[in-house]
């Protein structure tokens, strides 16, 4: 039986992933993962509502 060689991990990709990880606030990820699906949807709906308010405010400011 022949052994299939595993490809070497891409060291450059690993370093790039590690560089991105440094800028991620893991506490926010952990907190959000503790939420139920319904709670996540409620947060998303609130974010959409806020974005709509900002968009409307921008339009009003552009007219003024």
Z-matrix of the N, CA and C atoms (Angstrom, degrees):
N
C 1 1.451
C 2 1.523 1 109.08
N 3 1.325 2 116.50 1 130.86
C 4 1.457 3 121.62 2 -178.56
C 5 1.514 4 111.31 3 -85.47
N 6 1.284 5 114.49 4 144.07
C 7 1.454 6 120.71 5 176.73
C 8 1.522 7 108.61 6 -94.21
N 9 1.303 8 116.12 7 131.66
C 10 1.456 9 120.94 8 178.91
C 11 1.517 10 107.79 9 -92.57
N 12 1.315 11 115.23 10 124.52
C 13 1.464 12 119.87 11 -179.15
C 14 1.521 13 110.06 12 -72.13
N 15 1.309 14 115.05 13 134.35
C 16 1.460 15 119.69 14 176.33
C 17 1.519 16 108.52 15 -80.07
N 18 1.344 17 116.39 16 140.24
C 19 1.469 18 118.11 17 178.23
C 20 1.518 19 110.97 18 -66.63
N 21 1.309 20 115.57 19 146.70
C 22 1.466 21 121.17 20 177.16
C 23 1.525 22 108.93 21 -67.28
N 24 1.324 23 117.61 22 137.09
C 25 1.471 24 118.35 23 176.81
C 26 1.519 25 110.50 24 -63.80
N 27 1.288 26 114.59 25 145.02
C 28 1.461 27 120.42 26 179.74
C 29 1.525 28 108.59 27 -76.73
N 30 1.307 29 115.98 28 103.64
C 31 1.460 30 121.77 29 -175.59
C 32 1.533 31 111.28 30 -62.28
N 33 1.324 32 117.19 31 -37.61
C 34 1.465 33 120.40 32 -179.56
C 35 1.524 34 110.33 33 -64.10
N 36 1.331 35 116.81 34 -40.11
C 37 1.466 36 120.55 35 179.31
C 38 1.524 37 109.81 36 -65.74
N 39 1.335 38 117.13 37 -40.50
C 40 1.468 39 120.66 38 178.35
C 41 1.522 40 110.87 39 -60.82
N 42 1.311 41 116.81 40 -43.09
C 43 1.460 42 120.66 41 179.93
C 44 1.522 43 110.90 42 -65.44
N 45 1.323 44 116.52 43 -37.31
C 46 1.459 45 120.54 44 179.45
C 47 1.533 46 110.54 45 -66.48
N 48 1.322 47 116.54 46 -43.07
C 49 1.470 48 120.78 47 178.25
C 50 1.526 49 109.46 48 -61.60
N 51 1.305 50 117.58 49 -44.72
C 52 1.465 51 120.93 50 179.50
C 53 1.527 52 111.05 51 -61.35
N 54 1.320 53 117.64 52 -37.26
C 55 1.467 54 120.95 53 178.83
C 56 1.529 55 110.63 54 -64.97
N 57 1.331 56 117.41 55 -39.61
C 58 1.463 57 120.13 56 178.35
C 59 1.526 58 111.55 57 -69.22
N 60 1.325 59 116.98 58 -37.02
C 61 1.461 60 121.32 59 -179.25
C 62 1.525 61 111.81 60 -58.85
N 63 1.307 62 116.52 61 -33.75
C 64 1.467 63 120.88 62 -176.89
C 65 1.519 64 111.60 63 -60.83
N 66 1.327 65 118.63 64 -28.04
C 67 1.447 66 121.98 65 -177.23
C 68 1.519 67 114.51 66 -95.77
N 69 1.324 68 117.44 67 9.41
C 70 1.455 69 120.89 68 -176.54
C 71 1.523 70 110.06 69 -103.57
N 72 1.327 71 115.42 70 129.89
C 73 1.459 72 120.84 71 176.92
C 74 1.523 73 108.00 72 -84.87
N 75 1.300 74 116.85 73 99.38
C 76 1.461 75 121.53 74 -175.46
C 77 1.526 76 112.28 75 -68.19
N 78 1.320 77 117.56 76 -24.49
C 79 1.466 78 119.19 77 -179.57
C 80 1.526 79 110.47 78 -64.22
N 81 1.341 80 116.70 79 -36.04
C 82 1.469 81 119.36 80 177.27
C 83 1.521 82 111.15 81 -67.08
N 84 1.313 83 116.62 82 -40.82
C 85 1.468 84 120.25 83 177.78
C 86 1.523 85 110.61 84 -61.74
N 87 1.333 86 115.51 85 -46.69
C 88 1.466 87 119.48 86 -179.09
C 89 1.528 88 111.11 87 -63.03
N 90 1.331 89 116.90 88 -41.67
C 91 1.456 90 120.34 89 -179.84
C 92 1.528 91 110.66 90 -63.39
N 93 1.329 92 116.62 91 -43.02
C 94 1.467 93 119.83 92 -179.58
C 95 1.525 94 112.10 93 -68.24
N 96 1.322 95 117.31 94 -33.29
C 97 1.460 96 119.82 95 179.08
C 98 1.523 97 112.05 96 -70.10
N 99 1.328 98 116.94 97 -20.03
C 100 1.463 99 120.69 98 177.44
C 101 1.528 100 111.93 99 -79.17
N 102 1.329 101 116.85 100 -14.72
C 103 1.465 102 120.79 101 -179.70
C 104 1.526 103 110.61 102 -75.66
N 105 1.313 104 115.07 103 152.45
C 106 1.465 105 119.28 104 174.61
C 107 1.534 106 108.27 105 -75.36
N 108 1.314 107 115.79 106 167.90
C 109 1.465 108 120.30 107 177.79
C 110 1.523 109 109.54 108 -60.32
N 111 1.326 110 116.80 109 -42.40
C 112 1.463 111 120.37 110 179.80
C 113 1.527 112 111.02 111 -61.51
N 114 1.323 113 117.04 112 -42.53
C 115 1.468 114 120.39 113 179.47
C 116 1.528 115 111.24 114 -64.25
N 117 1.317 116 116.19 115 -36.56
C 118 1.474 117 119.79 116 177.73
C 119 1.529 118 110.55 117 -66.26
N 120 1.337 119 116.88 118 -41.53
C 121 1.466 120 119.93 119 177.49
C 122 1.523 121 111.24 120 -63.92
N 123 1.328 122 117.22 121 -40.06
C 124 1.468 123 120.33 122 178.08
C 125 1.522 124 110.63 123 -62.14
N 126 1.320 125 116.86 124 -41.41
C 127 1.469 126 120.36 125 177.05
C 128 1.522 127 110.75 126 -62.88
N 129 1.321 128 116.23 127 -42.76
C 130 1.459 129 120.59 128 179.37
C 131 1.521 130 111.00 129 -62.91
N 132 1.336 131 116.85 130 -42.31
C 133 1.464 132 120.47 131 179.26
C 134 1.529 133 110.42 132 -63.58
N 135 1.313 134 116.89 133 -38.37
C 136 1.468 135 120.60 134 177.94
C 137 1.534 136 110.25 135 -65.69
N 138 1.321 137 117.07 136 -39.63
C 139 1.469 138 121.24 137 178.05
C 140 1.531 139 110.30 138 -63.83
N 141 1.322 140 117.50 139 -42.52
C 142 1.467 141 121.31 140 178.78
C 143 1.525 142 110.11 141 -63.22
N 144 1.331 143 116.51 142 -42.76
C 145 1.471 144 121.17 143 178.75
C 146 1.536 145 109.68 144 -60.64
N 147 1.320 146 116.94 145 -44.05
C 148 1.460 147 121.53 146 179.51
C 149 1.530 148 110.69 147 -63.80
N 150 1.328 149 116.90 148 -42.11
C 151 1.467 150 120.41 149 178.85
C 152 1.522 151 111.15 150 -62.49
N 153 1.335 152 116.76 151 -38.41
C 154 1.466 153 120.38 152 177.97
C 155 1.526 154 110.95 153 -65.42
N 156 1.332 155 116.68 154 -39.29
C 157 1.464 156 120.24 155 176.96
C 158 1.526 157 110.81 156 -63.41
N 159 1.317 158 116.81 157 -42.87
C 160 1.467 159 120.14 158 178.58
C 161 1.522 160 111.25 159 -63.24
N 162 1.315 161 116.30 160 -42.48
C 163 1.468 162 120.84 161 179.52
C 164 1.529 163 110.38 162 -61.70
N 165 1.314 164 116.12 163 -44.26
C 166 1.467 165 120.35 164 179.82
C 167 1.527 166 110.77 165 -65.07
N 168 1.311 167 116.86 166 -40.93
C 169 1.474 168 120.81 167 178.32
C 170 1.536 169 110.63 168 -63.91
N 171 1.317 170 115.92 169 -38.47
C 172 1.474 171 119.81 170 177.64
C 173 1.510 172 111.44 171 -64.29
N 174 1.312 173 117.54 172 -41.08
C 175 1.460 174 121.95 173 178.17
C 176 1.541 175 110.39 174 -63.53
N 177 1.338 176 115.84 175 -43.58
C 178 1.463 177 119.57 176 179.07
C 179 1.533 178 110.98 177 -63.07
N 180 1.316 179 115.64 178 -41.09
C 181 1.473 180 119.35 179 -179.91
C 182 1.528 181 111.20 180 -67.02
N 183 1.325 182 116.72 181 -35.38
C 184 1.465 183 120.44 182 -179.60
C 185 1.529 184 111.26 183 -68.22
N 186 1.337 185 116.53 184 -32.48
C 187 1.471 186 120.82 185 179.04
C 188 1.524 187 112.02 186 -73.91
N 189 1.316 188 115.72 187 -28.99
C 190 1.482 189 120.17 188 -176.06
C 191 1.518 190 112.05 189 -76.50
